């Protein structure tokens, strides 16, 4: 073998070693970037013992806004528990009421609203009440409905209808926390002034303190307010065009805020997907806002497996850990418990009340 051949062989071997070293460097750097991006340091709410138990709040302390964490799972087991779940009734999201012929569903519900009922001295056009509500600046959701005499039931307020009775309510809790004393005082004062201007008598519904009811509702919601997320992390940056193609093939549509969402036939969000880093994408499932019968957990797992295979990506939790089957089983069990608790409270996941409270 000539010196030239030996030199060429040595040069070829050197090139192969350099390529392997560069690929290893890229992989290590990508993993460090993904770990740094997803690291949150929190405990998994669906995996820790005693999940759902609330710590007592000291008397007089201001309640903190609710927050949720993102538990995750491994991609491999089939989601039989979710997909085998019995379907929920079509009207599970609304409270049981006598059948009445109203023009539109009532806006308020005593389970989640503090309500003032107004009896007008003279029948009032709905638009006049709407104008009063628009004057009231409040961060908390304010709702209003009117009593339809012909149908003998409450309905969403119609600007062009005339009412002898109407209700105004303020929501007791949302993801920002329970109704505060100053918000309650401001609301009651405003209702009193509005009633005086409109010529109405006020009847405050409910015997229990609204602040007590707000705290109880918020404590319950905090126990079931969970968002499940899974992260797909590649070795090298994931091409945006390929991510978009895979997302659209899986039924997602990119919306104005840049997030891909998969929605049901009614337009409700079932899953969300976003490219959270050059080397990673995240799938999100907002448990209390999605109907149980949507089988969102199984749907998300299927999407995660399919996309991970196409992108040569790993499925990890927020701390960059690969997830095993036992963790998945625990999450499925806790997810079933959350759904059961919401249904027992007559606030099924994805229903009308849950959609309002978990905002």
C-alpha positions as CSV (number, residue, x, y, z in Angstrom):
1,X,0.0,0.0,0.0
2,X,1.4,3.3,-1.1
3,X,1.9,6.3,1.2
4,X,-0.9,8.2,-0.6
5,X,-3.4,5.4,0.2
6,X,-2.3,5.2,3.8
7,X,-2.7,9.0,4.1
8,X,-6.2,8.9,2.5
9,X,-7.3,6.2,4.9
10,X,-6.0,8.2,7.9
11,X,-7.8,11.3,6.7
12,X,-11.1,9.4,6.2
13,X,-10.9,8.0,9.7
14,X,-10.2,11.5,11.1
15,X,-13.3,12.9,9.3
16,X,-15.5,10.1,10.8
17,X,-14.3,10.7,14.3
18,X,-14.9,14.5,13.9
19,X,-18.4,13.9,12.6
20,X,-19.3,11.6,15.6
21,X,-17.8,14.0,18.1
22,X,-19.8,16.9,16.6
23,X,-23.1,15.0,16.7
24,X,-22.5,14.0,20.3
25,X,-21.8,17.7,21.2
26,X,-25.0,18.7,19.5
27,X,-27.0,16.1,21.4
28,X,-25.6,17.1,24.8
29,X,-26.2,20.8,24.1
30,X,-29.8,20.1,23.0
31,X,-30.5,18.1,26.1
32,X,-29.1,20.8,28.4
33,X,-31.2,23.5,26.6
34,X,-34.4,21.4,26.9
35,X,-33.7,20.6,30.6
36,X,-33.1,24.2,31.3
37,X,-36.3,25.3,29.5
38,X,-38.6,22.8,31.1
39,X,-37.1,22.6,34.6
40,X,-39.7,23.8,37.2
41,X,-38.6,22.2,40.4
42,X,-42.2,21.5,41.4
43,X,-43.7,18.2,42.7
44,X,-46.2,16.4,40.5
45,X,-49.7,17.1,41.9
46,X,-51.0,13.8,40.5
47,X,-48.1,11.7,41.7
48,X,-47.5,13.0,45.2
49,X,-49.2,11.2,48.1
50,X,-52.3,12.9,49.5
51,X,-52.9,15.0,46.4
52,X,-55.9,17.1,46.7
53,X,-55.6,17.9,50.4
54,X,-55.5,21.6,51.1
55,X,-53.3,23.4,53.6
56,X,-55.3,25.6,56.0
57,X,-55.2,29.4,55.3
58,X,-54.5,31.5,58.4
59,X,-57.4,33.6,59.6
60,X,-57.4,37.0,57.9
61,X,-54.8,36.0,55.3
62,X,-55.6,37.0,51.7
63,X,-56.1,33.9,49.7
64,X,-53.6,33.3,46.9
65,X,-54.8,32.8,43.3
66,X,-55.1,29.2,42.2
67,X,-52.3,27.7,40.2
68,X,-51.8,24.3,38.7
69,X,-48.9,22.2,37.6
70,X,-48.4,20.0,34.6
71,X,-48.1,16.3,35.3
72,X,-46.8,14.1,32.5
73,X,-46.7,10.5,31.4
74,X,-44.9,7.9,29.3
75,X,-46.0,7.5,25.7
76,X,-46.3,3.7,25.5
77,X,-49.3,2.3,27.3
78,X,-52.8,2.4,25.7
79,X,-55.3,4.8,27.3
80,X,-57.9,2.2,28.0
81,X,-59.3,3.8,31.2
82,X,-60.2,7.1,29.4
83,X,-61.5,5.6,26.2
84,X,-63.6,3.0,28.0
85,X,-65.3,5.6,30.2
86,X,-69.1,5.7,29.8
87,X,-70.4,8.8,27.9
88,X,-71.8,11.7,29.9
89,X,-75.3,13.0,29.3
90,X,-75.5,15.8,26.8
91,X,-76.8,18.2,29.3
92,X,-74.3,17.3,32.1
93,X,-72.9,20.8,32.2
94,X,-76.1,22.5,33.3
95,X,-78.0,22.2,36.6
96,X,-81.2,20.1,36.8
97,X,-84.2,22.4,36.3
98,X,-87.9,21.9,35.4
99,X,-88.4,22.1,31.7
100,X,-89.5,25.6,30.7
101,X,-89.8,27.3,27.4
102,X,-87.2,30.1,27.7
103,X,-85.6,31.9,24.9
104,X,-82.0,31.3,26.0
105,X,-80.4,29.6,29.0
106,X,-80.2,31.6,32.3
107,X,-76.8,33.2,32.9
108,X,-76.6,32.9,36.7
109,X,-76.4,29.9,39.0
110,X,-76.6,30.2,42.8
111,X,-73.9,27.5,43.2
112,X,-71.2,29.8,41.7
113,X,-72.8,33.3,41.8
114,X,-73.9,35.8,44.5
115,X,-77.2,37.1,43.2
116,X,-79.4,40.1,43.7
117,X,-82.9,39.8,42.5
118,X,-84.5,43.0,41.3
119,X,-88.3,43.6,41.3
120,X,-89.1,46.7,39.2
121,X,-91.9,49.1,40.1
122,X,-92.5,49.5,36.4
123,X,-91.6,47.0,33.6
124,X,-88.1,47.8,32.3
125,X,-86.5,47.4,28.9
126,X,-83.6,45.0,29.0
127,X,-81.3,47.5,27.3
128,X,-81.7,49.9,30.3
129,X,-80.3,47.3,32.6
130,X,-77.4,46.5,30.2
131,X,-76.4,50.1,30.2
132,X,-76.3,50.1,34.1
133,X,-74.1,47.0,34.0
134,X,-71.7,48.6,31.5
135,X,-71.1,51.4,34.0
136,X,-69.8,49.0,36.6
137,X,-66.0,48.4,36.3
138,X,-65.0,45.1,38.0
139,X,-62.4,42.5,37.3
140,X,-64.8,39.8,38.5
141,X,-67.4,38.4,36.1
142,X,-70.8,40.0,36.3
143,X,-73.8,38.3,34.9
144,X,-77.5,39.3,34.4
145,X,-80.7,37.5,33.3
146,X,-84.3,38.3,33.2
147,X,-87.6,36.5,34.1
148,X,-89.6,35.6,31.1
149,X,-93.3,35.8,32.3
150,X,-94.6,33.9,29.3
151,X,-92.3,31.0,29.7
152,X,-92.2,31.3,33.5
153,X,-88.5,31.0,33.8
154,X,-85.2,32.9,33.8
155,X,-83.4,33.6,30.6
156,X,-80.3,35.3,29.3
157,X,-81.1,39.0,29.3
158,X,-82.5,40.2,26.0
159,X,-82.0,44.0,25.3
160,X,-85.3,44.2,23.4
161,X,-87.5,42.4,26.0
162,X,-89.4,44.0,28.8
163,X,-88.9,42.6,32.3
164,X,-90.7,42.9,35.7
165,X,-87.9,41.0,37.4
166,X,-84.2,40.6,36.7
167,X,-81.1,39.2,38.5
168,X,-77.6,40.5,38.7
169,X,-74.8,38.3,40.0
170,X,-71.1,38.3,40.7
171,X,-69.0,35.1,40.3
172,X,-67.8,33.7,43.6
173,X,-64.5,32.3,42.4
174,X,-62.3,31.8,39.3
175,X,-58.7,31.0,38.7
176,X,-57.7,34.3,40.2
177,X,-59.0,33.2,43.6
178,X,-62.2,33.6,45.6
179,X,-64.4,36.8,45.8
180,X,-62.7,39.3,48.2
181,X,-64.5,41.4,50.8
182,X,-63.7,44.6,49.0
183,X,-65.1,43.3,45.8
184,X,-68.3,42.1,47.5
185,X,-68.7,45.5,49.2
186,X,-68.2,47.3,45.9
187,X,-70.7,45.1,44.1
188,X,-73.4,45.4,46.8
189,X,-73.0,49.2,46.8
190,X,-73.3,49.4,43.0
191,X,-76.4,47.2,43.0
192,X,-78.0,49.4,45.6
193,X,-77.3,52.5,43.6
194,X,-78.4,50.9,40.3
195,X,-81.7,49.7,41.9
196,X,-82.4,53.2,43.1
197,X,-81.9,54.6,39.6
198,X,-84.0,51.9,38.0
199,X,-86.8,51.9,40.5
200,X,-86.4,48.4,41.9
201,X,-86.5,46.5,45.2
202,X,-83.6,44.2,46.0
203,X,-83.7,40.6,47.4
204,X,-80.3,39.1,48.1
205,X,-80.5,35.3,47.5
206,X,-79.0,32.8,49.8
207,X,-78.6,32.6,53.6
208,X,-74.9,31.7,53.8
209,X,-72.2,34.4,53.7
210,X,-71.1,34.9,50.1
211,X,-67.5,35.1,51.3
212,X,-67.8,31.7,53.0
213,X,-69.4,30.3,49.9
214,X,-66.6,31.8,47.8
215,X,-63.9,30.2,50.0
216,X,-65.6,26.8,49.9
217,X,-66.0,26.9,46.1
218,X,-62.4,28.0,45.6
219,X,-61.1,25.3,47.9
220,X,-63.0,22.6,45.9
221,X,-61.8,24.0,42.6
222,X,-58.2,24.1,43.7
223,X,-58.3,20.4,44.3
224,X,-59.4,19.6,40.8
225,X,-57.7,22.4,38.9
226,X,-55.1,20.4,37.0
227,X,-53.5,20.8,33.6
228,X,-51.7,17.8,32.1
229,X,-48.8,18.5,29.8
230,X,-46.3,16.4,27.9
231,X,-43.1,17.7,26.2
232,X,-41.5,16.2,23.0
233,X,-37.8,17.0,22.9
234,X,-35.6,16.4,19.9
235,X,-31.8,16.0,19.6
236,X,-31.6,18.9,17.1
237,X,-34.0,21.8,16.4
238,X,-37.4,20.7,15.2
239,X,-38.3,22.2,11.8
240,X,-41.4,24.5,12.2
241,X,-42.8,23.4,8.9
242,X,-42.7,19.8,9.9
243,X,-44.2,20.4,13.3
244,X,-47.0,22.3,11.7
245,X,-47.6,19.6,9.2
246,X,-47.8,16.9,11.9
247,X,-50.1,19.1,14.0
248,X,-52.5,19.7,11.2
249,X,-52.5,16.0,10.3
250,X,-53.5,15.3,13.9
251,X,-56.5,17.6,13.7
252,X,-54.9,20.8,15.2
253,X,-55.4,24.2,13.7
254,X,-53.1,27.2,14.3
255,X,-55.0,30.1,15.7
256,X,-54.3,33.9,15.9
257,X,-52.2,33.6,19.0
258,X,-49.8,31.1,17.4
259,X,-51.0,28.1,19.4
260,X,-52.3,25.0,17.7
261,X,-55.6,23.8,19.1
262,X,-57.8,20.8,18.5
263,X,-61.4,21.6,19.1
264,X,-64.6,19.5,19.4
265,X,-67.7,20.0,17.2
266,X,-69.0,22.7,19.5
267,X,-65.8,24.7,19.2
268,X,-64.5,23.8,22.7
269,X,-60.7,23.3,23.1
270,X,-59.7,19.7,23.7
271,X,-55.9,19.9,23.3
272,X,-53.4,22.7,22.7
273,X,-49.9,22.4,21.1
274,X,-47.1,24.9,20.9
275,X,-43.5,24.9,20.0
276,X,-42.0,25.9,23.3
277,X,-38.3,25.8,22.3
278,X,-36.3,25.2,19.1
279,X,-35.9,21.6,20.2
280,X,-39.2,21.0,21.9
281,X,-43.0,21.1,21.6
282,X,-45.6,20.8,24.3
283,X,-49.1,19.2,24.3
284,X,-51.5,20.6,26.9
285,X,-54.8,19.2,28.3
286,X,-56.8,21.5,30.6
287,X,-58.6,18.8,32.7
288,X,-61.6,20.7,34.2
289,X,-62.4,22.6,31.0
290,X,-62.6,19.5,28.7
291,X,-65.6,17.0,28.9
292,X,-64.6,13.6,30.2
293,X,-66.2,11.9,27.2
294,X,-63.8,13.7,24.9
295,X,-61.1,11.1,26.0
296,X,-58.5,13.9,25.7
297,X,-55.9,12.0,27.7
298,X,-55.9,9.1,25.3
299,X,-56.0,11.5,22.3
300,X,-53.0,13.4,23.6
301,X,-51.0,10.2,24.2
302,X,-51.7,9.0,20.7
303,X,-50.6,12.4,19.2
304,X,-47.5,12.4,21.4
305,X,-46.4,8.9,20.3
306,X,-47.1,9.6,16.6
307,X,-45.3,13.0,16.6
308,X,-42.4,11.8,18.7
309,X,-41.7,9.0,16.2
310,X,-41.8,11.3,13.2
311,X,-39.6,13.9,14.9
312,X,-37.2,11.4,16.5
313,X,-38.0,13.0,19.9
314,X,-38.2,11.9,23.4
315,X,-41.3,12.3,25.6
316,X,-40.4,13.8,28.9
317,X,-41.9,15.7,31.9
318,X,-41.2,19.3,32.9
319,X,-37.9,18.3,34.5
320,X,-36.6,16.5,31.4
321,X,-37.2,13.0,32.9
322,X,-38.4,10.1,30.7
323,X,-41.7,8.7,32.2
324,X,-42.4,5.1,33.1
325,X,-45.6,3.0,33.0
326,X,-46.2,3.2,36.8
327,X,-46.3,7.0,36.6
328,X,-48.8,6.8,33.8
329,X,-51.0,4.4,35.7
330,X,-51.0,6.7,38.8
331,X,-52.0,9.7,36.6
332,X,-54.8,7.8,35.0
333,X,-56.1,6.8,38.4
334,X,-55.9,10.4,39.8
335,X,-57.5,11.7,36.6
336,X,-60.5,9.4,37.2
337,X,-60.8,10.6,40.8
338,X,-60.8,14.3,39.6
339,X,-63.6,13.6,37.1
340,X,-65.6,11.7,39.7
341,X,-65.3,14.5,42.2
342,X,-66.4,17.1,39.7
343,X,-69.4,15.0,38.7
344,X,-70.4,14.4,42.4
345,X,-70.3,18.2,42.9
346,X,-72.7,18.6,39.9
347,X,-69.9,20.5,38.0
348,X,-68.7,18.0,35.4
349,X,-65.5,18.7,33.5
350,X,-66.2,20.8,30.4
351,X,-69.7,21.7,31.6
352,X,-71.2,25.2,31.7
353,X,-70.3,25.8,35.3
354,X,-66.8,24.4,34.9
355,X,-66.2,26.6,31.9
356,X,-67.1,29.7,33.9
357,X,-65.2,28.8,37.1
358,X,-62.0,27.6,35.5
359,X,-61.1,30.8,33.7
